[in-house]
Amino acid sequence: MLDAISRRLQRLCERRLDGYDVVALFLDGKTFAEDRMVIALGITLTGEKVLLGFVQTATENERVCAAFLRDLVARGLRIDQGRLCVIAGAKGLRKAIQVVFGPQALVQRCQWHKRENVVSYLPMAQQATWRRTLQAAYGQPTYPAAKAALLRCRQELRLLNASAVASLDEGLEETLTLHRLGLVEGLVLELSRTIYYKIERQGPLLGIPAGFLVGFGLGLMRTAVGAYELLTFPIALPDDYKPILSPQFPFGQGRTRISPALIERPKETTQP
């Protein structure tokens, strides 16, 4: 049985990745017993979640993470058109992304981890208030509004705790990458909608993480579809045209669905 599992894991970690149209990478380390597993999860243009690979290591150090990322590229992961990389904030993993992907990578650091790191320096009695304050700042729909709200938080924190200020400053801009790209409003709507329907079908334990990942992918896809429709709007629509995503707008009612024409594989034809 162990041999069979080992073979399946080997196939998983050695398979080619050329066939996946990955637009975003989630990279994170998880602890199992005394080991650390760095996991790469891809989000495709159609919102599909794909486990790309993992590596077993003691820590998320630059050398191990860089070798892991190089292996993904060698197996066919494309980075020539840029990739969004979502990380918790581990310095070794961040450095590895810079070394392997270079300027092709846009990094979004986890706002939840940033918030928790900041409030950990504050007295317990103040932590709940500051969690809400920081969450409200990150909840602003535009980059200027979110950055201004975070700078106000920084000014207030200077009167309370210098270590909390230093924690907020470290990597702050990379917690606002999605804001700078103008993706937050669409993502927030897609995330809330998708999480709701996933919880309804799978319960909160599975629905919340699944809804987050699928909603994130659909939010990115909405941006890509918007750019496509902007470029092609002078072209007359065919009679059988159907929207790529429905509802067509993120504030529409119902669960977001992808046009079957986009995801259906063509049927093979047999010669008579």
C-alpha positions as CSV (number, residue, x, y, z in Angstrom):
1,M,0.0,0.0,0.0
2,L,2.8,2.4,0.9
3,D,4.5,1.6,-2.4
4,A,1.3,2.4,-4.3
5,I,0.9,5.7,-2.5
6,S,4.5,6.6,-3.2
7,R,4.0,6.0,-6.9
8,R,0.9,8.1,-7.0
9,L,2.6,11.0,-5.2
10,Q,5.6,10.7,-7.6
11,R,3.3,10.9,-10.6
12,L,1.5,13.9,-9.1
13,C,4.8,15.8,-8.4
14,E,6.4,14.9,-11.8
15,R,3.4,15.4,-14.2
16,R,3.6,18.2,-16.8
17,L,2.0,21.5,-16.1
18,D,1.8,22.9,-19.6
19,G,-1.9,22.1,-19.9
20,Y,-3.0,24.4,-17.0
21,D,-3.7,28.0,-17.8
22,V,-2.6,29.2,-14.3
23,V,-3.3,32.8,-13.5
24,A,-2.5,32.8,-9.7
25,L,-0.4,30.7,-7.3
26,F,-1.1,30.1,-3.7
27,L,2.2,29.2,-1.9
28,D,2.1,28.3,1.7
29,G,3.8,26.1,4.3
30,K,1.8,23.7,6.5
31,T,3.1,21.7,9.5
32,F,2.8,18.0,9.6
33,A,4.3,16.4,12.8
34,E,7.9,17.6,12.8
35,D,8.0,18.5,9.1
36,R,7.0,21.4,7.0
37,M,5.2,21.0,3.7
38,V,5.4,23.9,1.2
39,I,2.4,23.6,-1.1
40,A,1.8,25.2,-4.5
41,L,-1.9,25.5,-5.5
42,G,-2.8,27.0,-8.9
43,I,-5.9,28.8,-9.8
44,T,-6.7,28.5,-13.6
45,L,-8.5,31.0,-15.8
46,T,-11.7,29.1,-15.3
47,G,-11.5,29.1,-11.5
48,E,-10.3,25.5,-11.2
49,K,-8.0,24.7,-8.2
50,V,-5.0,22.5,-9.2
51,L,-2.5,21.1,-6.8
52,L,0.8,21.7,-8.7
53,G,3.1,20.1,-6.2
54,F,4.7,20.2,-2.7
55,V,8.0,19.8,-1.0
56,Q,8.9,18.4,2.4
57,T,11.3,20.6,4.3
58,A,12.2,21.6,7.8
59,T,11.7,25.3,7.2
60,E,10.5,27.6,4.4
61,N,14.0,28.6,3.6
62,E,15.0,30.3,0.3
63,R,17.2,27.4,-1.0
64,V,14.5,24.8,-0.7
65,C,11.7,27.1,-1.9
66,A,13.7,28.3,-4.9
67,A,14.5,24.7,-6.0
68,F,10.8,23.9,-5.6
69,L,9.7,26.8,-7.8
70,R,12.3,26.0,-10.4
71,D,11.0,22.5,-10.6
72,L,7.4,23.9,-11.3
73,V,8.8,26.0,-14.2
74,A,10.8,23.0,-15.5
75,R,7.6,20.9,-15.5
76,G,5.9,23.5,-17.7
77,L,4.5,26.2,-15.4
78,R,4.4,29.4,-17.6
79,I,5.5,32.7,-16.0
80,D,6.4,34.7,-19.2
81,Q,3.1,36.6,-19.0
82,G,3.3,37.2,-15.3
83,R,1.7,35.5,-12.3
84,L,0.0,36.6,-9.2
85,C,1.6,34.8,-6.2
86,V,-0.3,34.8,-2.9
87,I,1.8,34.1,0.2
88,A,1.4,34.4,4.0
89,G,4.7,36.4,4.2
90,A,7.5,33.9,4.9
91,K,10.7,35.7,4.0
92,G,12.4,32.6,2.6
93,L,9.5,31.9,0.2
94,R,9.3,35.6,-0.7
95,K,13.0,35.7,-1.6
96,A,12.6,32.5,-3.6
97,I,9.8,34.0,-5.7
98,Q,12.0,37.0,-6.4
99,V,15.0,34.9,-7.4
100,V,13.1,32.4,-9.6
101,F,10.2,34.5,-11.1
102,G,11.8,37.9,-11.0
103,P,9.7,40.8,-12.2
104,Q,7.2,38.4,-13.8
105,A,5.6,37.8,-10.3
106,L,3.2,40.1,-8.5
107,V,3.0,39.2,-4.9
108,Q,0.0,39.6,-2.7
109,R,0.7,39.0,1.0
110,C,-2.0,37.7,3.2
111,Q,-3.9,40.5,5.0
112,W,-5.1,38.2,7.7
113,H,-1.5,37.3,8.7
114,K,-0.5,41.0,8.6
115,R,-3.4,41.9,10.8
116,E,-2.6,39.2,13.3
117,N,1.1,40.0,13.4
118,V,0.3,43.6,14.2
119,V,-2.2,43.0,16.9
120,S,0.0,40.4,18.6
121,Y,2.2,43.3,19.9
122,L,-0.8,45.0,21.6
123,P,-2.4,44.3,25.0
124,M,-5.2,41.7,24.9
125,A,-7.8,44.4,25.8
126,Q,-7.0,46.3,22.6
127,Q,-6.6,43.5,20.1
128,A,-10.3,43.0,19.1
129,T,-10.7,46.8,18.4
130,W,-7.5,46.9,16.3
131,R,-8.5,43.8,14.4
132,R,-11.7,45.5,13.4
133,T,-9.9,48.8,12.5
134,L,-7.3,47.1,10.3
135,Q,-9.9,44.9,8.7
136,A,-12.0,48.0,7.9
137,A,-8.9,49.6,6.3
138,Y,-8.2,46.6,4.1
139,G,-11.9,46.5,3.2
140,Q,-11.7,49.9,1.4
141,P,-12.5,49.3,-2.3
142,T,-9.7,51.3,-3.8
143,Y,-5.9,51.5,-3.4
144,P,-5.8,55.2,-2.3
145,A,-8.6,54.7,0.2
146,A,-7.1,51.6,1.7
147,K,-3.6,53.1,1.8
148,A,-4.9,56.3,3.5
149,A,-6.8,54.2,6.1
150,L,-3.7,52.1,6.9
151,L,-1.5,55.2,7.3
152,R,-4.1,56.6,9.7
153,C,-3.8,53.3,11.6
154,R,0.0,53.7,11.6
155,Q,-0.2,57.2,13.1
156,E,-2.4,56.0,15.9
157,L,-0.2,52.9,16.6
158,R,2.9,55.2,16.9
159,L,1.4,56.4,20.2
160,L,0.8,52.9,21.4
161,N,3.6,50.5,20.3
162,A,6.6,50.9,18.1
163,S,6.9,47.2,17.5
164,A,3.3,47.1,16.1
165,V,4.2,50.0,13.8
166,A,7.3,48.1,12.5
167,S,5.2,45.0,11.9
168,L,2.7,47.0,9.9
169,D,5.4,48.7,7.8
170,E,7.1,45.4,6.9
171,G,5.8,44.4,3.4
172,L,2.8,46.7,3.7
173,E,2.7,47.5,-0.1
174,E,2.5,43.8,-0.9
175,T,-0.7,43.5,1.2
176,L,-2.3,46.0,-1.2
177,T,-1.4,44.4,-4.6
178,L,-4.9,43.5,-5.4
179,H,-6.0,47.0,-4.5
180,R,-3.4,48.4,-6.9
181,L,-4.6,46.1,-9.7
182,G,-8.2,47.3,-9.2
183,L,-9.4,43.8,-8.4
184,V,-10.8,44.2,-4.9
185,E,-14.4,45.2,-5.6
186,G,-15.0,42.3,-8.0
187,L,-13.2,39.9,-5.8
188,V,-15.1,40.9,-2.7
189,L,-18.4,40.3,-4.5
190,E,-17.3,37.0,-6.0
191,L,-15.8,35.8,-2.7
192,S,-18.9,36.5,-0.7
193,R,-21.2,35.0,-3.3
194,T,-19.1,31.9,-3.8
195,I,-18.5,31.3,-0.1
196,Y,-22.2,31.6,0.6
197,Y,-23.2,28.9,-2.0
198,K,-20.3,26.6,-1.0
199,I,-21.4,26.7,2.6
200,E,-24.9,26.0,1.5
201,R,-23.8,22.9,-0.3
202,Q,-20.8,21.7,1.7
203,G,-21.2,23.2,5.2
204,P,-18.9,25.8,6.8
205,L,-15.9,23.5,7.3
206,L,-15.4,22.8,3.6
207,G,-17.4,25.6,2.2
208,I,-15.4,28.5,3.5
209,P,-11.9,27.5,2.2
210,A,-13.4,26.1,-1.0
211,G,-15.5,29.2,-1.6
212,F,-12.5,31.4,-1.0
213,L,-10.4,29.6,-3.6
214,V,-13.1,29.3,-6.2
215,G,-14.3,32.9,-5.6
216,F,-10.7,34.2,-5.9
217,G,-10.3,32.5,-9.3
218,L,-13.7,33.7,-10.5
219,G,-12.8,37.2,-9.4
220,L,-9.6,37.1,-11.5
221,M,-11.5,35.6,-14.4
222,R,-14.0,38.5,-14.3
223,T,-11.2,41.0,-14.7
224,A,-9.8,39.0,-17.7
225,V,-13.3,38.8,-19.3
226,G,-13.8,42.5,-18.8
227,A,-10.5,43.3,-20.6
228,Y,-11.5,40.9,-23.4
229,E,-14.9,42.4,-23.9
230,L,-13.4,45.9,-23.9
231,L,-11.0,45.0,-26.7
232,T,-13.7,43.2,-28.8
233,F,-16.7,45.5,-28.3
234,P,-16.5,47.0,-31.9
235,I,-17.0,43.5,-33.3
236,A,-20.6,42.5,-34.0
237,L,-21.9,39.7,-31.7
238,P,-22.8,36.4,-33.4
239,D,-26.5,35.4,-33.2
240,D,-25.7,32.5,-30.8
241,Y,-23.6,34.6,-28.5
242,K,-23.9,33.8,-24.8
243,P,-22.1,35.6,-21.9
244,I,-18.8,34.0,-20.8
245,L,-19.9,34.5,-17.2
246,S,-23.4,34.6,-15.8
247,P,-24.6,36.7,-14.2
248,Q,-22.8,39.2,-16.4
249,F,-22.1,41.6,-13.6
250,P,-20.6,40.7,-10.2
251,F,-23.6,42.4,-8.4
252,G,-26.1,40.1,-10.2
253,Q,-28.2,37.5,-8.5
254,G,-27.3,33.8,-8.3
255,R,-24.2,31.7,-8.4
256,T,-21.6,32.6,-10.9
257,R,-21.4,30.1,-13.8
258,I,-19.0,29.8,-16.7
259,S,-20.3,29.4,-20.2
260,P,-20.2,25.7,-21.2
261,A,-18.8,26.7,-24.5
262,L,-15.7,27.9,-22.8
263,I,-15.0,24.8,-20.7
264,E,-16.4,22.0,-22.8
265,R,-13.8,19.9,-24.6
266,P,-14.5,19.3,-28.3
267,K,-15.8,15.8,-29.0
268,E,-13.5,13.5,-30.9
269,T,-14.7,12.4,-34.3
270,T,-14.2,9.0,-35.6
271,Q,-13.4,8.2,-39.2
272,P,-16.1,6.0,-41.0
